[in-house]
Amino acid sequence: MMFPQAERIASLRILVVGDVMLDRYWFGEVNRISPEAPVPVVKVARKEDRLGGAANVARNCVALGAQATLIGLVGQDEAGQTIAALCKEAGVVAQLCHDQEQPTIQKLRVLGRQQQLLRVDFENPPSATSLAQLAQTFTQQLALHDVVVFSDYAKGALTSIEPLIALAKQQHKPVLVDPKGDNYSRYYGASSITPNRLEMQQAVGSWQSEDELTQKAQQLRQQLGLEALLITRSEQGMTIYTETGRAHTVAQAQEVFDVSGAGDTVLATLAVARAAGLSWNEAMYWANKAGSIVVGKLGTSTVTAEELR
């Protein structure tokens, strides 16, 4: 099975909407323990900023060769400016809505000897004004795109996702959602959702067998009016549930180095593959392959179509 040709992918226009964040990495050396508390002292040698959350999904779509427009919220601050600059650098068309009241979401990771020692999160719920601005931008951009991807990190940008899905469905646009929380009724009418194993448990409860999981998954798929429900299951691979039944693909990662951002890569690859005309099962195969490659890289990274081919 071949990944779609570059010419086919280049014409695809993907609209990514959701929680935009800046992933900051501080790399350093650890040679001693602090005299003030039993913690390592990190002497920072290098800093790196990367696109995170929905912005990383858009970046992954572009890395695969597609066109991507990003809609999300940032603050009137340096981190927001950095996200805009990184989007431009990555080839992502950024339609960022500026929140006058809240800062840009940031995740700061401190690493020593390639190991994450600490993560510090900066986040606040968005203002009502910025959410209205996001909905308006979405309405303006929707008709210009082939596929809609919602990246929900439960940070507030998709608080009112229901009317956005309804509008996309009205315009016959496929809608792929990476969900959060336990109230999946919010995603009613989407084409697919891609929960991980833990998120699926939060939504439907635990299961004792594959048969019980299939029953719960198909029931949830039907309740939400989905074409497909894809569960990412770490070392167990991925399982997809559609009207025709269940399909599974085993994990291919040789070495797991860092899982941060792997879900973004899976979602982006699934969206690109579907937009290019592949079946859900074929799209899952490539999403699994992409996820297996990206966990072998440090931090929020991307996979190219060349790597997949």
ZAKOL-661165 format. One line per 8 residues: their letters; for each residue x, y, z of N, C-alpha, C, O. Coordinates in steps of 0.1 Angstrom, whole numbers, always signed. Layout:
A) X/Y/Z/X/Y/Z/X/Y/Z/X/Y/Z; ...
END
This chain:
MMFPQAER) +8/-12/+0/+0/+0/+0/+9/+13/+0/+17/+14/+9; +7/+21/-10/+15/+33/-11/+8/+45/-4/-4/+47/-5; +17/+54/+2/+11/+66/+7/+8/+75/-5/+16/+75/-15; -2/+83/-5/-6/+91/-17/+5/+100/-22/+14/+104/-15; +5/+102/-35/+16/+109/-42/+16/+124/-38/+6/+129/-34; +28/+129/-38/+30/+143/-34/+21/+153/-41/+16/+163/-35; +19/+151/-54/+10/+160/-62/-4/+160/-56/-10/+171/-56; -9/+148/-53/-22/+147/-47/-23/+154/-34/-33/+161/-31
IASLRILV) -13/+152/-25/-14/+158/-12/-12/+173/-12/-19/+180/-4; -4/+178/-22/-2/+193/-23/-14/+201/-25/-15/+213/-21; -24/+195/-31/-37/+202/-34/-47/+202/-22/-57/+209/-22; -44/+194/-12/-53/+193/+0/-52/+205/+9/-42/+210/+12; -64/+210/+13/-65/+221/+22/-71/+217/+35/-83/+213/+35; -64/+217/+46/-69/+212/+59/-70/+224/+69/-61/+232/+71; -82/+225/+75/-84/+235/+85/-83/+229/+99/-91/+221/+102; -73/+234/+106/-71/+229/+120/-75/+239/+130/-71/+251/+129
VGDVMLDR) -84/+235/+139/-89/+244/+149/-88/+238/+163/-90/+226/+165; -84/+246/+173/-83/+241/+186/-73/+249/+195/-71/+261/+193; -69/+242/+205/-60/+248/+216/-46/+249/+211/-39/+239/+209; -42/+261/+209/-29/+265/+204/-20/+267/+216/-24/+274/+225; -8/+261/+216/+1/+264/+227/+16/+264/+222/+19/+259/+211; +24/+270/+230/+38/+271/+227/+46/+261/+236/+45/+261/+248; +53/+251/+230/+61/+242/+237/+75/+247/+238/+82/+249/+228; +79/+250/+250/+93/+255/+253/+102/+245/+259/+97/+238/+268
YWFGEVNR) +114/+243/+254/+123/+233/+259/+136/+240/+264/+142/+248/+256; +139/+237/+276/+152/+242/+281/+161/+230/+284/+158/+222/+292; +172/+229/+276/+181/+218/+277/+193/+222/+286/+198/+233/+284; +197/+214/+295/+209/+217/+303/+216/+205/+308/+214/+194/+305; +226/+209/+316/+235/+198/+323/+231/+197/+337/+228/+207/+344; +231/+185/+342/+229/+182/+357/+241/+176/+363/+244/+165/+360; +248/+184/+371/+260/+178/+378/+259/+178/+393/+268/+173/+400; +249/+184/+398/+248/+184/+413/+233/+186/+418/+224/+189/+410
ISPEAPVP) +232/+183/+431/+219/+185/+437/+219/+198/+445/+229/+202/+450; +207/+205/+444/+206/+218/+451/+208/+217/+466/+203/+208/+472; +216/+227/+472/+217/+227/+486/+205/+232/+493/+203/+231/+505; +195/+238/+485/+183/+244/+491/+172/+234/+493/+163/+235/+501; +172/+223/+484/+162/+213/+484/+167/+201/+477/+176/+202/+469; +161/+189/+479/+166/+177/+472/+162/+176/+458/+154/+167/+454; +166/+186/+450/+163/+186/+435/+176/+189/+427/+185/+195/+432; +176/+184/+415/+188/+186/+406/+189/+201/+402/+179/+207/+400
VVKVARKE) +201/+205/+401/+204/+219/+395/+206/+217/+380/+216/+210/+376; +198/+224/+372/+200/+223/+358/+207/+236/+353/+201/+247/+355; +218/+235/+347/+225/+246/+341/+221/+247/+326/+226/+239/+318; +212/+256/+323/+206/+257/+310/+216/+261/+299/+223/+271/+301; +218/+253/+289/+227/+255/+278/+221/+259/+265/+227/+266/+257; +208/+255/+264/+201/+258/+251/+186/+259/+253/+181/+251/+261; +180/+267/+245/+165/+269/+246/+159/+266/+232/+165/+270/+222; +148/+260/+232/+141/+258/+219/+126/+259/+220/+120/+255/+230
DRLGGAAN) +120/+266/+211/+105/+268/+210/+99/+260/+199/+105/+260/+188; +88/+253/+202/+81/+245/+191/+66/+248/+192/+61/+251/+202; +60/+246/+181/+45/+247/+180/+39/+235/+188/+43/+223/+186; +29/+238/+196/+23/+227/+204/+8/+227/+202/+2/+236/+197; +1/+216/+206/-13/+215/+205/-18/+215/+191/-12/+208/+182; -29/+223/+188/-34/+223/+175/-24/+228/+165/-24/+225/+153; -15/+237/+169/-5/+242/+161/+5/+231/+156/+10/+232/+145; +7/+222/+164/+16/+210/+161/+9/+201/+151/+15/+195/+142
VARNCVAL) -5/+200/+152/-13/+192/+142/-11/+199/+128/-9/+192/+118; -13/+212/+128/-12/+219/+115/+2/+218/+109/+4/+216/+97; +12/+219/+118/+26/+217/+113/+29/+203/+108/+36/+202/+98; +23/+193/+114/+24/+180/+109/+17/+178/+95/+22/+171/+86; +6/+185/+93/-1/+184/+80/+8/+190/+69/+9/+184/+58; +14/+201/+72/+23/+207/+62/+36/+198/+60/+40/+197/+48; +41/+192/+70/+53/+183/+69/+49/+172/+60/+58/+167/+53; +37/+167/+60/+32/+156/+51/+30/+161/+36/+28/+153/+27
GAQATLIG) +30/+174/+34/+29/+180/+21/+16/+187/+18/+14/+192/+7; +7/+187/+28/-6/+194/+25/-6/+209/+29/+4/+213/+34; -16/+216/+26/-18/+230/+30/-26/+230/+43/-36/+223/+44; -22/+238/+52/-29/+238/+65/-31/+253/+70/-22/+261/+69; -44/+255/+74/-47/+268/+80/-50/+265/+95/-57/+256/+98; -45/+273/+104/-46/+271/+118/-55/+283/+124/-52/+294/+122; -65/+279/+131/-74/+288/+139/-73/+285/+154/-75/+274/+158; -69/+295/+162/-67/+292/+176/-66/+306/+183/-66/+316/+177
LVGQDEAG) -64/+305/+196/-63/+317/+205/-49/+319/+210/-42/+309/+214; -44/+331/+210/-31/+334/+216/-33/+348/+224/-43/+355/+221; -24/+350/+233/-25/+363/+240/-17/+374/+233/-11/+371/+223; -19/+386/+238/-11/+397/+232/+3/+398/+239/+5/+406/+247; +11/+388/+236/+23/+386/+243/+34/+381/+234/+32/+377/+223; +46/+379/+240/+58/+374/+233/+56/+360/+228/+60/+357/+217; +49/+352/+236/+47/+338/+232/+37/+337/+220/+39/+328/+211; +27/+346/+220/+18/+346/+208/+26/+350/+196/+23/+345/+185
QTIAALCK) +35/+360/+197/+43/+364/+185/+52/+353/+181/+54/+351/+169; +57/+346/+190/+66/+334/+187/+58/+324/+179/+63/+318/+169; +46/+321/+183/+38/+311/+176/+35/+315/+162/+36/+307/+153; +32/+328/+160/+29/+334/+147/+42/+332/+138/+41/+328/+126; +53/+335/+144/+66/+334/+136/+69/+319/+133/+74/+317/+122; +67/+310/+142/+70/+296/+140/+60/+290/+129/+64/+282/+121; +48/+295/+129/+38/+291/+119/+43/+295/+105/+42/+287/+96; +47/+307/+104/+52/+313/+91/+64/+305/+87/+65/+301/+75
EAGVVAQL) +73/+302/+96/+85/+294/+93/+81/+280/+88/+88/+274/+79; +71/+274/+94/+67/+260/+91/+58/+259/+79/+55/+248/+74; +53/+271/+74/+44/+271/+62/+30/+269/+65/+22/+265/+57; +26/+272/+78/+12/+271/+83/+6/+285/+81/+12/+295/+86; -6/+285/+75/-13/+298/+74/-20/+300/+88/-30/+293/+91; -16/+310/+96/-21/+312/+109/-32/+323/+109/-29/+334/+106; -44/+319/+113/-55/+328/+115/-57/+328/+130/-67/+323/+135; -48/+335/+137/-48/+335/+152/-57/+346/+157/-56/+358/+153
CHDQEQPT) -65/+343/+167/-74/+352/+174/-67/+357/+187/-63/+348/+195; -66/+370/+188/-59/+375/+200/-68/+377/+212/-78/+385/+211; -65/+371/+223/-72/+373/+235/-66/+385/+243/-55/+384/+247; -74/+395/+245/-69/+407/+252/-67/+405/+267/-60/+412/+273; -74/+395/+272/-75/+393/+287/-66/+382/+292/-61/+382/+303; -63/+372/+283/-55/+360/+288/-42/+358/+280/-41/+362/+269; -32/+352/+287/-19/+350/+280/-20/+338/+271/-29/+330/+272; -10/+336/+262/-8/+324/+254/-5/+312/+263/+2/+313/+273
IQKLRVLG) -11/+301/+259/-8/+288/+267/+6/+284/+264/+10/+283/+252; +14/+281/+275/+28/+276/+273/+30/+264/+281/+25/+263/+293; +38/+255/+276/+43/+243/+284/+58/+244/+283/+64/+243/+273; +64/+246/+295/+79/+247/+296/+84/+234/+301/+81/+230/+312; +93/+228/+293/+99/+215/+298/+114/+217/+300/+121/+223/+292; +118/+213/+312/+133/+214/+315/+139/+200/+314/+134/+190/+320; +149/+199/+306/+155/+186/+303/+170/+186/+307/+177/+195/+305; +174/+175/+313/+188/+173/+316/+192/+159/+311/+186/+149/+314
RQQQLLRV) +203/+159/+303/+208/+146/+297/+197/+139/+289/+195/+127/+290; +189/+147/+282/+178/+143/+273/+166/+137/+280/+158/+131/+274; +166/+138/+294/+155/+133/+302/+147/+145/+307/+153/+155/+311; +133/+144/+306/+125/+155/+311/+125/+155/+326/+122/+145/+333; +129/+166/+333/+130/+167/+347/+118/+174/+353/+113/+171/+364; +112/+183/+345/+101/+192/+351/+93/+197/+339/+99/+201/+329; +80/+199/+341/+72/+206/+332/+64/+217/+339/+57/+214/+349; +64/+229/+334/+57/+240/+340/+46/+245/+330/+50/+248/+319
DFENPPSA) +33/+245/+334/+23/+250/+325/+18/+264/+328/+16/+267/+340; +16/+272/+318/+10/+285/+320/-3/+285/+312/-3/+285/+299; -14/+286/+318/-27/+286/+311/-38/+292/+319/-39/+291/+331; -48/+298/+312/-60/+304/+318/-71/+302/+308/-69/+301/+296; -84/+300/+313/-95/+299/+303/-97/+311/+295/-94/+322/+299; -100/+309/+282/-101/+321/+273/-113/+330/+276/-123/+325/+283; -113/+342/+271/-124/+351/+273/-135/+348/+263/-133/+342/+253; -148/+352/+267/-159/+350/+258/-157/+358/+244/-162/+353/+234
TSLAQLAQ) -151/+369/+245/-149/+377/+233/-140/+370/+223/-143/+370/+211; -129/+364/+228/-120/+357/+219/-127/+344/+214/-124/+340/+202; -135/+338/+221/-142/+326/+216/-152/+330/+205/-153/+322/+195; -158/+341/+206/-167/+346/+195/-159/+349/+183/-164/+347/+172; -147/+355/+185/-138/+358/+174/-134/+345/+167/-133/+345/+154; -131/+335/+174/-127/+322/+169/-138/+316/+160/-136/+311/+149; -151/+316/+165/-162/+311/+158/-164/+319/+144/-167/+313/+134; -162/+332/+145/-164/+340/+133/-153/+337/+123/-156/+336/+111
TFTQQLAL) -141/+335/+127/-130/+332/+118/-132/+318/+112/-130/+317/+100; -137/+309/+120/-140/+296/+115/-151/+296/+103/-149/+290/+93; -161/+304/+106/-172/+306/+96/-166/+311/+83/-171/+307/+72; -157/+321/+84/-151/+327/+72/-142/+317/+64/-142/+318/+52; -135/+308/+71/-125/+300/+65/-131/+286/+60/-125/+280/+51; -141/+282/+66/-146/+268/+63/-148/+264/+49/-143/+254/+45; -154/+273/+41/-157/+269/+27/-144/+268/+18/-144/+261/+8; -133/+273/+23/-120/+273/+16/-112/+260/+18/-102/+259/+12
HDVVVFSD) -117/+251/+26/-110/+239/+30/-117/+226/+27/-129/+226/+26; -109/+215/+26/-115/+202/+22/-119/+194/+35/-129/+187/+35; -111/+195/+45/-113/+187/+57/-111/+196/+70/-103/+205/+69; -119/+194/+80/-117/+201/+93/-112/+192/+104/-117/+181/+105; -102/+197/+111/-96/+189/+122/-97/+197/+135/-92/+209/+135; -103/+192/+145/-104/+198/+158/-95/+191/+168/-96/+179/+170; -86/+199/+173/-76/+194/+183/-80/+200/+197/-77/+211/+200; -86/+191/+205/-92/+195/+218/-82/+191/+229/-80/+179/+231
YAKGALTS) -76/+201/+235/-67/+198/+247/-74/+202/+260/-67/+203/+270; -87/+205/+259/-95/+209/+271/-89/+222/+277/-90/+224/+289; -84/+231/+269/-79/+244/+274/-89/+255/+272/-86/+266/+276; -100/+252/+265/-111/+262/+264/-114/+267/+250/-124/+273/+248; -105/+266/+240/-107/+271/+227/-119/+265/+220/-126/+271/+212; -122/+252/+224/-133/+245/+218/-145/+243/+227/-152/+233/+227; -146/+253/+236/-157/+252/+246/-171/+251/+239/-180/+244/+243; -172/+258/+227/-185/+258/+220/-182/+251/+206/-184/+257/+196
IEPLIALA) -178/+238/+207/-175/+231/+195/-187/+226/+187/-186/+224/+175; -198/+224/+194/-210/+218/+188/-215/+226/+176/-217/+220/+165; -217/+239/+176/-221/+247/+164/-211/+246/+153/-215/+247/+141; -198/+245/+156/-188/+245/+146/-188/+232/+138/-187/+231/+126; -190/+220/+146/-192/+207/+139/-205/+208/+130/-204/+203/+119; -215/+213/+136/-228/+214/+128/-227/+222/+115/-232/+218/+105; -219/+233/+116/-217/+241/+104/-209/+234/+94/-211/+234/+82; -198/+227/+98/-190/+219/+89/-198/+208/+82/-196/+205/+70
KQQHKPVL) -206/+201/+90/-214/+190/+85/-224/+196/+74/-227/+189/+64; -230/+207/+77/-239/+214/+68/-233/+217/+55/-239/+216/+44; -220/+220/+55/-212/+222/+43/-205/+210/+37/-197/+210/+28; -209/+198/+43/-204/+185/+38/-189/+184/+39/-183/+178/+30; -183/+189/+50/-169/+188/+52/-166/+177/+62/-172/+176/+72; -157/+168/+59/-153/+157/+69/-147/+164/+81/-139/+173/+80; -151/+159/+93/-146/+165/+105/-139/+154/+114/-146/+144/+118; -127/+156/+117/-119/+147/+125/-116/+154/+139/-112/+165/+139
VDPKGDNY) -118/+147/+150/-117/+153/+163/-107/+144/+172/-109/+132/+173; -98/+151/+178/-90/+145/+189/-96/+150/+202/-95/+161/+205; -104/+141/+209/-112/+145/+220/-105/+146/+233/-94/+141/+235; -112/+152/+243/-107/+153/+257/-120/+152/+266/-131/+155/+262; -117/+148/+278/-128/+148/+288/-136/+135/+287/-133/+126/+280; -148/+135/+294/-156/+123/+294/-170/+126/+287/-178/+117/+286; -172/+139/+283/-185/+142/+277/-184/+142/+262/-182/+153/+256; -185/+131/+255/-182/+130/+241/-195/+134/+233/-194/+134/+220
SRYYGASS) -206/+137/+239/-218/+141/+232/-215/+155/+225/-222/+158/+216; -205/+162/+230/-201/+175/+224/-196/+173/+209/-197/+182/+201; -192/+160/+206/-186/+158/+193/-196/+151/+183/-192/+146/+173; -209/+152/+187/-219/+146/+179/-219/+151/+164/-218/+163/+162; -219/+142/+155/-220/+146/+141/-206/+147/+134/-205/+149/+122; -195/+145/+142/-182/+144/+135/-180/+132/+127/-188/+122/+128; -171/+132/+118/-168/+120/+110/-161/+109/+118/-163/+97/+117; -151/+114/+126/-143/+105/+135/-138/+112/+147/-137/+124/+147
ITPNRLEM) -135/+104/+157/-128/+108/+169/-117/+99/+171/-117/+87/+168; -106/+104/+178/-94/+95/+180/-89/+96/+194/-79/+101/+197; -97/+90/+203/-93/+90/+217/-81/+80/+220/-80/+70/+212; -73/+82/+230/-63/+72/+233/-70/+63/+243/-81/+64/+247; -62/+53/+248/-68/+42/+256/-74/+48/+269/-85/+44/+273; -67/+57/+276/-71/+63/+288/-84/+72/+286/-93/+71/+294; -84/+80/+275/-95/+88/+272/-108/+80/+269/-119/+84/+273; -106/+68/+262/-117/+59/+259/-123/+54/+272/-135/+53/+274
QQAVGSWQ) -114/+50/+282/-119/+45/+295/-127/+56/+302/-137/+52/+308; -122/+68/+301/-129/+79/+308/-143/+81/+302/-153/+85/+309; -144/+79/+289/-157/+81/+282/-167/+69/+284/-179/+72/+285; -162/+57/+284/-172/+45/+284/-169/+36/+295/-177/+26/+297; -159/+38/+304/-156/+29/+315/-146/+18/+310/-143/+17/+298; -142/+10/+319/-132/+0/+316/-138/-12/+309/-150/-13/+309; -130/-20/+303/-135/-32/+296/-126/-44/+300/-114/-42/+303; -132/-56/+300/-124/-68/+304/-119/-76/+292/-111/-85/+293
SEDELTQK) -125/-74/+280/-121/-82/+268/-122/-73/+256/-128/-62/+256; -117/-78/+245/-118/-71/+232/-132/-70/+227/-136/-61/+221; -140/-81/+230/-154/-81/+226/-162/-70/+233/-170/-64/+227; -159/-69/+246/-166/-58/+254/-162/-44/+249/-170/-35/+248; -149/-43/+246/-144/-30/+240/-151/-27/+227/-156/-16/+224; -152/-37/+218/-159/-35/+205/-173/-31/+207/-178/-22/+200; -180/-37/+216/-194/-34/+219/-195/-20/+224/-204/-12/+219; -187/-16/+233/-187/-2/+238/-183/+8/+228/-190/+19/+227
AQQLRQQL) -173/+5/+220/-169/+14/+209/-179/+16/+198/-182/+27/+194; -185/+5/+194/-196/+6/+184/-208/+13/+189/-215/+21/+181; -211/+11/+201/-223/+18/+207/-220/+33/+208/-229/+41/+204; -208/+37/+212/-204/+51/+212/-204/+57/+198/-209/+68/+196; -199/+50/+189/-198/+54/+175/-212/+57/+170/-214/+68/+163; -221/+48/+172/-235/+50/+168/-242/+62/+175/-250/+69/+169; -240/+63/+188/-246/+74/+195/-242/+87/+190/-250/+97/+190; -229/+88/+186/-224/+101/+182/-225/+103/+167/-222/+114/+162
GLEALLIT) -230/+93/+160/-232/+95/+145/-219/+95/+138/-218/+102/+127; -209/+88/+142/-196/+88/+136/-195/+78/+125/-201/+68/+125; -186/+81/+115/-182/+71/+105/-172/+61/+111/-173/+49/+109; -163/+67/+119/-152/+59/+125/-148/+64/+139/-149/+75/+142; -144/+54/+147/-139/+57/+160/-125/+50/+161/-125/+37/+160; -115/+57/+162/-101/+52/+162/-95/+53/+176/-94/+64/+182; -91/+42/+182/-85/+42/+196/-70/+40/+194/-66/+30/+188; -62/+49/+199/-47/+48/+199/-44/+41/+212/-48/+46/+223
RSEQGMTI) -36/+30/+211/-34/+21/+223/-19/+19/+226/-16/+8/+231; -11/+29/+224/+3/+28/+227/+10/+16/+222/+9/+13/+210; +15/+8/+231/+23/-5/+226/+13/-15/+220/+18/-25/+214; +0/-13/+222/-9/-23/+216/-14/-19/+202/-22/-26/+196; -8/-8/+197/-12/-4/+183/-24/+5/+183/-27/+13/+192; -32/+3/+172/-45/+11/+171/-56/+2/+166/-54/-8/+159; -68/+6/+170/-80/-2/+166/-90/+8/+161/-93/+18/+167; -96/+5/+149/-107/+14/+144/-120/+6/+143/-120/-6/+139
YTETGRAH) -131/+13/+145/-144/+8/+145/-152/+16/+135/-154/+28/+136; -158/+9/+125/-166/+15/+115/-179/+7/+113/-181/-3/+120; -187/+11/+104/-200/+4/+101/-197/-10/+97/-205/-19/+99; -185/-12/+90/-182/-26/+85/-175/-35/+95/-173/-47/+93; -172/-29/+107/-167/-37/+118/-154/-31/+124/-152/-19/+125; -145/-40/+129/-133/-37/+136/-121/-40/+128/-120/-51/+122; -111/-31/+129/-98/-34/+122/-87/-30/+132/-89/-20/+139; -76/-37/+132/-65/-34/+142/-52/-34/+135/-50/-42/+125
TVAQAQEV) -43/-26/+139/-29/-26/+134/-20/-25/+146/-22/-18/+155; -9/-33/+146/+0/-34/+157/+10/-23/+157/+13/-17/+147; +15/-19/+169/+25/-9/+170/+38/-12/+163/+42/-24/+163; +44/-2/+157/+56/-5/+149/+69/+2/+155/+80/+0/+150; +67/+9/+166/+79/+17/+172/+90/+8/+176/+87/-2/+184; +102/+10/+171/+113/+2/+175/+118/+7/+189/+121/-1/+198; +119/+20/+191/+123/+26/+204/+115/+38/+207/+114/+47/+199; +109/+38/+219/+101/+50/+223/+109/+59/+230/+115/+56/+241
FDVSGAGD) +111/+71/+225/+120/+81/+231/+112/+92/+238/+115/+96/+249; +101/+97/+231/+93/+107/+237/+79/+107/+230/+78/+107/+218; +69/+105/+238/+55/+104/+233/+48/+117/+231/+37/+118/+226; +54/+128/+236/+47/+141/+235/+45/+145/+221/+54/+145/+213; +33/+149/+217/+29/+153/+204/+26/+141/+194/+23/+144/+183; +27/+129/+199/+25/+117/+190/+10/+117/+185/+7/+114/+174; +1/+121/+194/-13/+121/+190/-16/+132/+179/-25/+130/+171; -8/+143/+180/-10/+153/+169/-6/+147/+156/-12/+150/+146
TVLATLAV) +5/+140/+155/+10/+134/+143/+0/+124/+138/-3/+123/+126; -5/+116/+146/-15/+106/+143/-28/+113/+136/-33/+108/+126; -33/+123/+143/-44/+130/+138/-42/+137/+125/-50/+136/+116; -30/+143/+123/-27/+150/+111/-26/+140/+99/-31/+142/+88; -19/+128/+102/-18/+118/+91/-31/+112/+87/-34/+110/+75; -40/+110/+97/-53/+104/+94/-61/+114/+86/-67/+110/+76; -60/+127/+89/-67/+137/+81/-62/+138/+67/-70/+139/+57; -49/+138/+65/-43/+139/+52/-46/+127/+43/-50/+128/+32
ARAAGLSW) -45/+115/+50/-48/+103/+42/-63/+102/+38/-66/+98/+27; -72/+106/+47/-86/+106/+44/-89/+117/+33/-97/+114/+24; -83/+129/+34/-86/+139/+24/-81/+135/+10/-86/+139/+0; -70/+126/+10/-64/+121/-2/-72/+110/-8/-69/+105/-19; -83/+105/-1/-92/+95/-7/-90/+81/-1/-96/+72/-6; -81/+79/+9/-79/+66/+14/-91/+62/+23/-98/+70/+29; -93/+49/+24/-103/+43/+33/-99/+46/+48/-87/+49/+50; -108/+44/+57/-105/+46/+71/-94/+36/+76/-85/+40/+83
NEAMYWAN) -95/+24/+71/-85/+13/+75/-71/+17/+70/-61/+15/+77; -71/+21/+57/-58/+25/+51/-52/+38/+58/-40/+38/+61; -61/+47/+61/-57/+59/+68/-51/+56/+82/-41/+61/+87; -57/+46/+89/-52/+41/+102/-38/+35/+101/-30/+38/+109; -36/+27/+90/-23/+21/+88/-12/+32/+87/-2/+30/+94; -15/+42/+80/-4/+53/+78/-3/+61/+91/+8/+65/+94; -14/+64/+98/-14/+71/+110/-5/+64/+121/+2/+69/+128; -7/+50/+121/+0/+42/+130/+15/+42/+127/+24/+43/+136
KAGSIVVG) +18/+42/+114/+32/+42/+110/+39/+55/+113/+50/+56/+118; +31/+66/+111/+36/+80/+115/+39/+81/+130/+49/+87/+134; +29/+76/+137/+30/+77/+152/+42/+69/+157/+49/+73/+166; +45/+58/+151/+56/+49/+154/+70/+56/+151/+79/+54/+158; +70/+64/+141/+82/+71/+137/+84/+83/+147/+96/+85/+152; +74/+90/+150/+75/+103/+158/+79/+100/+172/+85/+109/+179; +75/+89/+178/+79/+86/+192/+94/+83/+194/+99/+83/+205; +100/+81/+183/+115/+79/+183/+123/+93/+182/+135/+93/+182
KLGTSTVT) +115/+104/+182/+122/+117/+182/+119/+124/+195/+109/+121/+202; +127/+134/+198/+126/+142/+210/+116/+153/+209/+117/+161/+199; +106/+154/+218/+97/+166/+218/+87/+165/+207/+85/+155/+200; +79/+176/+206/+69/+177/+196/+75/+178/+182/+80/+188/+179; +75/+167/+175/+81/+166/+162/+72/+163/+151/+60/+161/+153; +77/+162/+139/+68/+159/+127/+74/+147/+119/+85/+142/+122; +65/+142/+110/+69/+131/+101/+67/+136/+87/+56/+142/+85; +76/+133/+78/+73/+137/+64/+68/+125/+56/+69/+114/+60
AEELR) +62/+129/+44/+57/+119/+35/+68/+110/+31/+66/+98/+28; +80/+115/+29/+92/+107/+25/+95/+97/+35/+98/+85/+31; +95/+100/+48/+97/+90/+58/+87/+79/+58/+91/+67/+60; +75/+82/+55/+64/+72/+55/+66/+63/+42/+64/+51/+43; +70/+69/+31/+71/+61/+19/+84/+53/+20/+87/+45/+10
END
